Amino acid sequence: MLSVEEYRNFLLNLLPRGLAWPRESKWFIFKCIDALAIEFHRVQIRADILRSETDPRNTTELLEEWEAVVGIPDGCAPPAPTLDRRRADIVARLTQEGAITKQFYIDFAAYLGFTITITEYRPFRAGFSSAGDPLSNGDWAFVFLVTGPVETINFFSAGRNQAGDPLANWGNQFLECAINKRKPAHTLALYAYVA
């Protein structure tokens, strides 16, 4: 990064030579060049900050723009997310490798702070199914059951939360909303909560 003095010297060296172009600090032309050098330096500092803002892991000023790019808020976010959590959600959305697998939803729920299991209903097929298996033909082939605890409580944690965050939040609405937004459109997710 160039300093103000380096910008000033660079600009002064661009001036033509001669008595009409004095380079001493008492002259008006020097003061104009000095003002330009200060402004160029300020613009360079802002450009460097903008360059660091292109990484969502470090963003502060462009946080809302990054959230708009990835579709946050999507109606599922907690009421008062922290700056670090907002950044982590952006990075997760950008790097998330989605798949229509049980493990994807289990890992995704774990990232949100929930422990779940998934039960898939597959159609009864001769040669694959056996006596006693449920007859889940038709639309049941597109249904899966998400089983989780009756109440999930996420407590305040130093290093993860910041001043102003609630000491605890609970409920499973966030989990249901998040899974419903990520499941394939032709499927139906059912939810069961056990103690």
Buried (B, 14 or more C-beta within 10 A) or exposed (E): EEEBEEBBBEBBEEBEEEEEEEBEEEEEBBEEBBEEBEEBBEEBEEEEEEEEBEEBEEBEEBBEEBBEEBEBEBEBBBEEBBEEBBBBBBBBBEEBEEEEEBEBBBEBBEEBBBEBBBEBBEBBEEEEBEEEEEEBEEEBEEBBBBBBEEEBEBEEEEEEBEEEBEEEBEEBEBBBBBBBEBBEEEEBBEBEBEE
